[in-house]
Structure formats: structure tokens, C-alpha cells
Amino acid sequence: MLAPLCGTWLIEQTGPAGLWGTLALTALLLAVAQPVVVRPLLDRPALTTTG
């Protein structure tokens, strides 16, 4: 619900080029952060269930 409002506000403030630039920067930051977040989760031992 918040995304359309934020997108509309961003287009009004910066124009379409600013919107695309912001989205590209956000995607780049998420791509850089993903290994930092995922690696510790993958290094943990797997949980097993017995039953």
C-alpha cells in the first residue's frame, strides 16, 4: 500500500529519471547486501526433525 504512494511522490520530486536512478541504486544495494545476510544463514547446521 505504501509503495504506490512513495513511487508517486518520488516521480513528482525527481521525475522519471530520478525514480529509475533510485530504483537502480536500491537494487544495487540489495544485491551487495544479499551475500552478507545469506552467508551466515547457509553456514548454520541444518535443523533436522525426527519422528
C-alpha distance matrix in Angstrom:
0.0 3.8 5.7 6.5 7.4 9.3 10.8 12.0 13.4 15.1 16.6 17.9 19.4 20.9 21.0 20.4 22.9 21.1 17.8 19.7 21.8 19.0 17.5 21.0 21.7 18.7 19.9 23.4 22.7 21.0 24.0 26.4 24.8 24.6 28.4 28.6 26.1 27.3 31.1 31.6 29.9 32.2 35.2 34.9 37.2 35.7 35.3 37.7 38.1 41.5 42.2
3.8 0.0 3.8 5.7 5.4 6.2 8.6 10.1 10.7 12.2 14.4 15.6 16.5 18.1 18.7 18.5 20.6 18.4 15.4 17.7 19.3 16.2 15.2 18.9 19.2 16.3 18.1 21.3 20.3 19.1 22.4 24.4 22.9 23.2 27.0 26.9 24.8 26.4 30.0 30.6 29.2 31.7 34.5 34.4 37.0 35.9 35.7 38.4 39.1 42.6 43.6
5.7 3.8 0.0 3.8 5.4 5.1 5.9 8.5 9.8 10.3 12.1 14.1 15.2 16.0 16.2 15.5 17.5 15.7 12.3 14.2 16.1 13.3 11.9 15.6 16.3 13.6 15.0 18.5 17.9 16.8 19.8 22.1 21.0 21.3 25.1 25.4 23.6 25.0 28.6 29.6 28.4 30.5 33.5 33.7 36.4 35.2 35.5 38.1 39.0 42.6 43.8
6.5 5.7 3.8 0.0 3.8 5.5 5.0 6.0 8.5 9.7 10.5 12.2 14.1 15.2 14.8 14.1 16.8 15.5 12.1 14.3 16.7 14.5 13.3 17.0 18.2 16.1 17.4 20.8 20.8 19.9 22.6 25.1 24.4 24.6 28.4 28.9 27.2 28.5 32.1 33.3 32.0 33.9 37.0 37.3 39.9 38.6 38.8 41.4 42.2 45.7 46.7
7.4 5.4 5.4 3.8 0.0 3.8 5.4 5.2 6.1 8.6 10.0 10.7 12.3 14.2 14.5 14.7 17.4 15.5 12.7 15.6 17.5 15.0 14.7 18.5 19.1 17.1 19.1 22.2 21.8 21.3 24.4 26.4 25.5 26.2 30.0 30.1 28.4 30.1 33.6 34.5 33.5 35.7 38.6 38.8 41.5 40.5 40.6 43.3 44.1 47.6 48.6
9.3 6.2 5.1 5.5 3.8 0.0 3.8 5.5 5.1 6.1 8.6 9.9 10.5 11.9 12.8 13.1 15.2 12.7 10.1 13.1 14.5 11.6 11.7 15.4 15.6 13.7 16.1 19.0 18.4 18.3 21.4 23.2 22.4 23.5 27.2 27.1 25.8 27.7 31.1 32.0 31.3 33.5 36.3 36.7 39.6 38.9 39.2 42.1 43.2 46.8 48.2
10.8 8.6 5.9 5.0 5.4 3.8 0.0 3.8 5.4 5.1 6.2 8.6 9.9 10.4 10.3 9.9 12.3 10.5 7.4 10.2 12.3 10.1 9.8 13.5 14.5 13.1 14.9 17.9 18.1 18.0 20.7 22.8 22.6 23.4 27.1 27.6 26.4 28.1 31.4 32.8 32.0 33.9 36.8 37.5 40.4 39.5 40.1 42.9 44.1 47.7 49.1
12.0 10.1 8.5 6.0 5.2 5.5 3.8 0.0 3.8 5.4 5.2 6.2 8.7 10.1 9.6 10.0 13.0 11.6 9.2 12.4 14.5 12.9 13.1 16.6 17.7 16.6 18.5 21.4 21.7 21.8 24.4 26.5 26.3 27.2 30.9 31.3 30.1 31.8 35.2 36.5 35.7 37.6 40.5 41.2 44.0 43.1 43.6 46.3 47.4 50.9 52.1
13.4 10.7 9.8 8.5 6.1 5.1 5.4 3.8 0.0 3.8 5.5 5.1 6.2 8.6 9.5 11.0 13.4 11.1 9.5 13.2 14.5 12.4 13.6 17.0 17.3 16.4 19.0 21.5 21.2 21.8 24.7 26.3 25.9 27.4 31.0 30.9 30.0 32.0 35.2 36.3 35.9 38.0 40.7 41.3 44.3 43.7 44.2 47.1 48.3 51.9 53.2
15.1 12.2 10.3 9.7 8.6 6.1 5.1 5.4 3.8 0.0 3.8 5.4 5.1 5.9 7.1 8.4 10.1 7.5 6.0 9.8 10.7 8.8 10.4 13.6 13.8 13.4 16.1 18.3 18.3 19.2 21.9 23.3 23.4 25.0 28.5 28.6 28.0 30.1 33.1 34.4 34.2 36.2 38.7 39.7 42.8 42.3 43.1 46.2 47.6 51.2 52.8
16.6 14.4 12.1 10.5 10.0 8.6 6.2 5.2 5.5 3.8 0.0 3.8 5.5 5.4 4.5 5.6 8.4 7.1 5.8 9.2 11.0 10.3 11.4 14.3 15.4 15.5 17.5 19.8 20.5 21.4 23.6 25.4 25.8 27.2 30.6 31.1 30.6 32.4 35.4 37.0 36.7 38.4 41.1 42.2 45.2 44.6 45.5 48.4 49.8 53.4 54.9
17.9 15.6 14.1 12.2 10.7 9.9 8.6 6.2 5.1 5.4 3.8 0.0 3.8 5.9 5.8 8.5 11.0 9.6 9.3 12.8 14.1 13.3 14.9 17.7 18.4 18.5 20.9 23.0 23.4 24.4 26.9 28.4 28.7 30.3 33.7 33.9 33.3 35.4 38.4 39.8 39.5 41.4 44.1 45.1 48.1 47.5 48.3 51.2 52.5 56.1 57.5
19.4 16.5 15.2 14.1 12.3 10.5 9.9 8.7 6.2 5.1 5.5 3.8 0.0 3.8 6.1 9.3 10.6 8.2 9.0 12.6 12.8 11.8 14.3 16.8 16.8 17.2 20.0 21.6 21.7 23.3 25.8 26.8 27.2 29.1 32.4 32.3 32.0 34.3 37.1 38.5 38.5 40.5 42.9 44.0 47.2 47.0 47.8 50.9 52.4 56.1 57.7
20.9 18.1 16.0 15.2 14.2 11.9 10.4 10.1 8.6 5.9 5.4 5.9 3.8 0.0 3.8 6.8 7.1 4.8 6.6 9.7 9.6 9.5 12.2 14.1 14.4 15.5 18.0 19.3 19.8 21.7 23.7 24.8 25.6 27.6 30.7 30.9 30.9 33.1 35.7 37.4 37.6 39.3 41.7 43.1 46.3 46.1 47.3 50.4 52.1 55.8 57.5
21.0 18.7 16.2 14.8 14.5 12.8 10.3 9.6 9.5 7.1 4.5 5.8 6.1 3.8 0.0 3.8 5.5 5.4 6.4 8.9 10.1 10.8 12.5 14.4 15.6 16.7 18.6 20.2 21.3 22.8 24.6 26.1 27.1 28.7 31.9 32.4 32.4 34.2 36.9 38.9 38.8 40.3 42.9 44.4 47.4 47.0 48.2 51.1 52.7 56.4 58.0
20.4 18.5 15.5 14.1 14.7 13.1 9.9 10.0 11.0 8.4 5.6 8.5 9.3 6.8 3.8 0.0 3.8 5.4 5.0 6.2 8.5 9.8 10.6 12.2 14.2 15.3 16.5 18.3 20.0 21.1 22.5 24.4 25.7 26.9 30.0 31.0 30.9 32.4 35.1 37.3 37.1 38.3 41.1 42.6 45.6 45.0 46.3 49.1 50.7 54.3 55.9
22.9 20.6 17.5 16.8 17.4 15.2 12.3 13.0 13.4 10.1 8.4 11.0 10.6 7.1 5.5 3.8 0.0 3.8 5.4 5.2 6.0 8.5 9.9 10.4 12.1 14.1 15.3 16.4 18.3 19.9 21.0 22.5 24.2 25.7 28.5 29.5 29.9 31.4 33.8 36.1 36.3 37.3 39.9 41.8 44.8 44.5 46.0 49.0 50.8 54.5 56.3
21.1 18.4 15.7 15.5 15.5 12.7 10.5 11.6 11.1 7.5 7.1 9.6 8.2 4.8 5.4 5.4 3.8 0.0 3.8 5.5 5.0 6.0 8.5 9.7 10.4 12.1 14.1 15.2 16.3 18.2 19.8 21.0 22.3 24.1 27.1 27.6 27.9 29.8 32.3 34.3 34.5 35.9 38.3 40.0 43.2 43.0 44.4 47.5 49.4 53.1 54.9
17.8 15.4 12.3 12.1 12.7 10.1 7.4 9.2 9.5 6.0 5.8 9.3 9.0 6.6 6.4 5.0 5.4 3.8 0.0 3.8 5.4 5.2 6.2 8.6 9.9 10.5 12.3 14.2 15.4 16.5 18.3 20.1 21.0 22.4 25.7 26.3 26.2 27.9 30.6 32.6 32.5 33.9 36.6 38.0 41.1 40.6 41.9 44.9 46.6 50.2 52.0
19.7 17.7 14.2 14.3 15.6 13.1 10.2 12.4 13.2 9.8 9.2 12.8 12.6 9.7 8.9 6.2 5.2 5.5 3.8 0.0 3.8 5.4 5.1 6.0 8.5 9.8 10.4 12.2 14.2 15.3 16.3 18.4 19.9 20.9 24.0 25.1 25.2 26.5 29.1 31.5 31.4 32.4 35.1 36.9 39.9 39.4 40.9 43.8 45.7 49.3 51.1
21.8 19.3 16.1 16.7 17.5 14.5 12.3 14.5 14.5 10.7 11.0 14.1 12.8 9.6 10.1 8.5 6.0 5.0 5.4 3.8 0.0 3.8 5.5 5.1 6.1 8.6 9.9 10.5 12.3 14.2 15.3 16.6 18.3 20.0 22.7 23.5 24.1 25.8 28.1 30.3 30.7 31.8 34.2 36.1 39.3 39.2 40.9 43.9 46.0 49.7 51.7
19.0 16.2 13.3 14.5 15.0 11.6 10.1 12.9 12.4 8.8 10.3 13.3 11.8 9.5 10.8 9.8 8.5 6.0 5.2 5.4 3.8 0.0 3.8 5.4 5.1 6.1 8.6 9.8 10.5 12.3 14.2 15.4 16.4 18.2 21.3 21.7 21.9 23.8 26.3 28.3 28.6 30.0 32.4 34.0 37.3 37.2 38.6 41.8 43.7 47.4 49.4
17.5 15.2 11.9 13.3 14.7 11.7 9.8 13.1 13.6 10.4 11.4 14.9 14.3 12.2 12.5 10.6 9.9 8.5 6.2 5.1 5.5 3.8 0.0 3.8 5.5 5.0 6.1 8.6 9.9 10.5 12.2 14.3 15.2 16.3 19.6 20.5 20.4 21.8 24.6 26.7 26.6 27.8 30.5 32.1 35.1 34.8 36.2 39.2 41.1 44.8 46.7
21.0 18.9 15.6 17.0 18.5 15.4 13.5 16.6 17.0 13.6 14.3 17.7 16.8 14.1 14.4 12.2 10.4 9.7 8.6 6.0 5.1 5.4 3.8 0.0 3.8 5.4 5.1 6.2 8.7 9.9 10.5 12.4 14.3 15.4 18.2 19.4 19.9 21.2 23.5 26.0 26.2 27.0 29.6 31.6 34.6 34.5 36.3 39.3 41.4 45.1 47.2
21.7 19.2 16.3 18.2 19.1 15.6 14.5 17.7 17.3 13.8 15.4 18.4 16.8 14.4 15.6 14.2 12.1 10.4 9.9 8.5 6.1 5.1 5.5 3.8 0.0 3.8 5.4 5.0 6.2 8.6 9.8 10.6 12.2 14.2 16.9 17.4 18.2 20.1 22.2 24.4 25.0 26.2 28.4 30.3 33.6 33.8 35.6 38.8 41.1 44.8 47.1
18.7 16.3 13.6 16.1 17.1 13.7 13.1 16.6 16.4 13.4 15.5 18.5 17.2 15.5 16.7 15.3 14.1 12.1 10.5 9.8 8.6 6.1 5.0 5.4 3.8 0.0 3.8 5.4 5.1 6.2 8.6 10.0 10.5 12.1 15.3 15.8 15.9 17.7 20.3 22.2 22.5 23.9 26.3 27.9 31.2 31.1 32.7 35.9 38.0 41.7 43.9
19.9 18.1 15.0 17.4 19.1 16.1 14.9 18.5 19.0 16.1 17.5 20.9 20.0 18.0 18.6 16.5 15.3 14.1 12.3 10.4 9.9 8.6 6.1 5.1 5.4 3.8 0.0 3.8 5.5 5.1 6.1 8.7 9.9 10.5 13.6 14.9 15.1 16.2 18.7 21.1 21.2 22.1 24.7 26.6 29.6 29.4 31.2 34.2 36.4 40.1 42.2
23.4 21.3 18.5 20.8 22.2 19.0 17.9 21.4 21.5 18.3 19.8 23.0 21.6 19.3 20.2 18.3 16.4 15.2 14.2 12.2 10.5 9.8 8.6 6.2 5.0 5.4 3.8 0.0 3.8 5.4 5.1 6.3 8.6 10.0 12.3 13.5 14.6 15.9 17.8 20.4 21.0 21.8 24.0 26.2 29.4 29.6 31.7 34.9 37.4 41.0 43.4
22.7 20.3 17.9 20.8 21.8 18.4 18.1 21.7 21.2 18.3 20.5 23.4 21.7 19.8 21.3 20.0 18.3 16.3 15.4 14.2 12.3 10.5 9.9 8.7 6.2 5.1 5.5 3.8 0.0 3.8 5.4 5.2 6.1 8.6 11.1 11.3 12.2 14.3 16.2 18.3 19.1 20.4 22.4 24.4 27.8 28.2 30.1 33.5 35.9 39.6 42.1
21.0 19.1 16.8 19.9 21.3 18.3 18.0 21.8 21.8 19.2 21.4 24.4 23.3 21.7 22.8 21.1 19.9 18.2 16.5 15.3 14.2 12.3 10.5 9.9 8.6 6.2 5.1 5.4 3.8 0.0 3.8 5.4 5.0 5.9 9.3 10.1 10.0 11.6 14.1 16.2 16.5 17.8 20.2 21.9 25.1 25.2 27.0 30.2 32.6 36.3 38.6
24.0 22.4 19.8 22.6 24.4 21.4 20.7 24.4 24.7 21.9 23.6 26.9 25.8 23.7 24.6 22.5 21.0 19.8 18.3 16.3 15.3 14.2 12.2 10.5 9.8 8.6 6.1 5.1 5.4 3.8 0.0 3.8 5.5 5.4 7.7 9.6 10.5 11.1 13.0 15.9 16.3 16.8 19.2 21.4 24.5 24.7 26.9 30.0 32.6 36.2 38.7
26.4 24.4 22.1 25.1 26.4 23.2 22.8 26.5 26.3 23.3 25.4 28.4 26.8 24.8 26.1 24.4 22.5 21.0 20.1 18.4 16.6 15.4 14.3 12.4 10.6 10.0 8.7 6.3 5.2 5.4 3.8 0.0 3.8 5.7 6.7 7.6 9.6 11.0 12.1 14.7 16.0 16.6 18.3 20.8 24.1 24.9 27.3 30.6 33.4 37.0 39.7
24.8 22.9 21.0 24.4 25.5 22.4 22.6 26.3 25.9 23.4 25.8 28.7 27.2 25.6 27.1 25.7 24.2 22.3 21.0 19.9 18.3 16.4 15.2 14.3 12.2 10.5 9.9 8.6 6.1 5.0 5.5 3.8 0.0 3.8 5.7 5.3 6.4 8.7 10.3 12.2 13.3 14.7 16.4 18.4 21.8 22.6 24.6 28.1 30.8 34.4 37.1
24.6 23.2 21.3 24.6 26.2 23.5 23.4 27.2 27.4 25.0 27.2 30.3 29.1 27.6 28.7 26.9 25.7 24.1 22.4 20.9 20.0 18.2 16.3 15.4 14.2 12.1 10.5 10.0 8.6 5.9 5.4 5.7 3.8 0.0 3.8 5.4 5.2 5.9 8.3 10.7 11.0 11.9 14.3 16.2 19.4 19.8 21.9 25.2 27.9 31.5 34.1
28.4 27.0 25.1 28.4 30.0 27.2 27.1 30.9 31.0 28.5 30.6 33.7 32.4 30.7 31.9 30.0 28.5 27.1 25.7 24.0 22.7 21.3 19.6 18.2 16.9 15.3 13.6 12.3 11.1 9.3 7.7 6.7 5.7 3.8 0.0 3.8 5.4 5.1 5.5 8.6 9.8 10.0 11.7 14.3 17.5 18.4 21.0 24.2 27.3 30.8 33.6
28.6 26.9 25.4 28.9 30.1 27.1 27.6 31.3 30.9 28.6 31.1 33.9 32.3 30.9 32.4 31.0 29.5 27.6 26.3 25.1 23.5 21.7 20.5 19.4 17.4 15.8 14.9 13.5 11.3 10.1 9.6 7.6 5.3 5.4 3.8 0.0 3.8 5.8 5.9 7.4 9.5 10.7 11.7 13.8 17.4 18.8 21.1 24.6 27.6 31.1 34.1
26.1 24.8 23.6 27.2 28.4 25.8 26.4 30.1 30.0 28.0 30.6 33.3 32.0 30.9 32.4 30.9 29.9 27.9 26.2 25.2 24.1 21.9 20.4 19.9 18.2 15.9 15.1 14.6 12.2 10.0 10.5 9.6 6.4 5.2 5.4 3.8 0.0 3.8 5.9 6.5 7.2 9.4 11.0 12.3 15.9 16.7 18.6 22.1 24.9 28.5 31.3
27.3 26.4 25.0 28.5 30.1 27.7 28.1 31.8 32.0 30.1 32.4 35.4 34.3 33.1 34.2 32.4 31.4 29.8 27.9 26.5 25.8 23.8 21.8 21.2 20.1 17.7 16.2 15.9 14.3 11.6 11.1 11.0 8.7 5.9 5.1 5.8 3.8 0.0 3.8 5.7 5.2 6.3 8.8 10.4 13.5 14.0 16.2 19.6 22.5 26.0 28.9
31.1 30.0 28.6 32.1 33.6 31.1 31.4 35.2 35.2 33.1 35.4 38.4 37.1 35.7 36.9 35.1 33.8 32.3 30.6 29.1 28.1 26.3 24.6 23.5 22.2 20.3 18.7 17.8 16.2 14.1 13.0 12.1 10.3 8.3 5.5 5.9 5.9 3.8 0.0 3.8 5.4 5.2 6.2 8.9 12.2 13.5 16.3 19.6 22.9 26.2 29.3
31.6 30.6 29.6 33.3 34.5 32.0 32.8 36.5 36.3 34.4 37.0 39.8 38.5 37.4 38.9 37.3 36.1 34.3 32.6 31.5 30.3 28.3 26.7 26.0 24.4 22.2 21.1 20.4 18.3 16.2 15.9 14.7 12.2 10.7 8.6 7.4 6.5 5.7 3.8 0.0 3.8 5.5 5.1 6.6 10.3 12.1 14.5 18.1 21.2 24.6 27.7
29.9 29.2 28.4 32.0 33.5 31.3 32.0 35.7 35.9 34.2 36.7 39.5 38.5 37.6 38.8 37.1 36.3 34.5 32.5 31.4 30.7 28.6 26.6 26.2 25.0 22.5 21.2 21.0 19.1 16.5 16.3 16.0 13.3 11.0 9.8 9.5 7.2 5.2 5.4 3.8 0.0 3.8 5.5 5.6 8.8 9.6 11.6 15.2 18.2 21.7 24.7
32.2 31.7 30.5 33.9 35.7 33.5 33.9 37.6 38.0 36.2 38.4 41.4 40.5 39.3 40.3 38.3 37.3 35.9 33.9 32.4 31.8 30.0 27.8 27.0 26.2 23.9 22.1 21.8 20.4 17.8 16.8 16.6 14.7 11.9 10.0 10.7 9.4 6.3 5.2 5.5 3.8 0.0 3.8 5.5 7.8 8.5 11.5 14.6 17.9 21.2 24.3
35.2 34.5 33.5 37.0 38.6 36.3 36.8 40.5 40.7 38.7 41.1 44.1 42.9 41.7 42.9 41.1 39.9 38.3 36.6 35.1 34.2 32.4 30.5 29.6 28.4 26.3 24.7 24.0 22.4 20.2 19.2 18.3 16.4 14.3 11.7 11.7 11.0 8.8 6.2 5.1 5.5 3.8 0.0 3.8 6.5 8.8 11.9 15.0 18.6 21.6 24.9
34.9 34.4 33.7 37.3 38.8 36.7 37.5 41.2 41.3 39.7 42.2 45.1 44.0 43.1 44.4 42.6 41.8 40.0 38.0 36.9 36.1 34.0 32.1 31.6 30.3 27.9 26.6 26.2 24.4 21.9 21.4 20.8 18.4 16.2 14.3 13.8 12.3 10.4 8.9 6.6 5.6 5.5 3.8 0.0 3.8 6.3 8.8 12.2 15.6 18.6 22.0
37.2 37.0 36.4 39.9 41.5 39.6 40.4 44.0 44.3 42.8 45.2 48.1 47.2 46.3 47.4 45.6 44.8 43.2 41.1 39.9 39.3 37.3 35.1 34.6 33.6 31.2 29.6 29.4 27.8 25.1 24.5 24.1 21.8 19.4 17.5 17.4 15.9 13.5 12.2 10.3 8.8 7.8 6.5 3.8 0.0 3.8 6.5 9.1 12.7 15.4 18.9
35.7 35.9 35.2 38.6 40.5 38.9 39.5 43.1 43.7 42.3 44.6 47.5 47.0 46.1 47.0 45.0 44.5 43.0 40.6 39.4 39.2 37.2 34.8 34.5 33.8 31.1 29.4 29.6 28.2 25.2 24.7 24.9 22.6 19.8 18.4 18.8 16.7 14.0 13.5 12.1 9.6 8.5 8.8 6.3 3.8 0.0 3.7 6.3 9.9 12.9 16.2
35.3 35.7 35.5 38.8 40.6 39.2 40.1 43.6 44.2 43.1 45.5 48.3 47.8 47.3 48.2 46.3 46.0 44.4 41.9 40.9 40.9 38.6 36.2 36.3 35.6 32.7 31.2 31.7 30.1 27.0 26.9 27.3 24.6 21.9 21.0 21.1 18.6 16.2 16.3 14.5 11.6 11.5 11.9 8.8 6.5 3.7 0.0 3.8 6.8 10.1 13.3
37.7 38.4 38.1 41.4 43.3 42.1 42.9 46.3 47.1 46.2 48.4 51.2 50.9 50.4 51.1 49.1 49.0 47.5 44.9 43.8 43.9 41.8 39.2 39.3 38.8 35.9 34.2 34.9 33.5 30.2 30.0 30.6 28.1 25.2 24.2 24.6 22.1 19.6 19.6 18.1 15.2 14.6 15.0 12.2 9.1 6.3 3.8 0.0 3.7 6.6 9.9
38.1 39.1 39.0 42.2 44.1 43.2 44.1 47.4 48.3 47.6 49.8 52.5 52.4 52.1 52.7 50.7 50.8 49.4 46.6 45.7 46.0 43.7 41.1 41.4 41.1 38.0 36.4 37.4 35.9 32.6 32.6 33.4 30.8 27.9 27.3 27.6 24.9 22.5 22.9 21.2 18.2 17.9 18.6 15.6 12.7 9.9 6.8 3.7 0.0 3.7 6.5
41.5 42.6 42.6 45.7 47.6 46.8 47.7 50.9 51.9 51.2 53.4 56.1 56.1 55.8 56.4 54.3 54.5 53.1 50.2 49.3 49.7 47.4 44.8 45.1 44.8 41.7 40.1 41.0 39.6 36.3 36.2 37.0 34.4 31.5 30.8 31.1 28.5 26.0 26.2 24.6 21.7 21.2 21.6 18.6 15.4 12.9 10.1 6.6 3.7 0.0 3.6
42.2 43.6 43.8 46.7 48.6 48.2 49.1 52.1 53.2 52.8 54.9 57.5 57.7 57.5 58.0 55.9 56.3 54.9 52.0 51.1 51.7 49.4 46.7 47.2 47.1 43.9 42.2 43.4 42.1 38.6 38.7 39.7 37.1 34.1 33.6 34.1 31.3 28.9 29.3 27.7 24.7 24.3 24.9 22.0 18.9 16.2 13.3 9.9 6.5 3.6 0.0
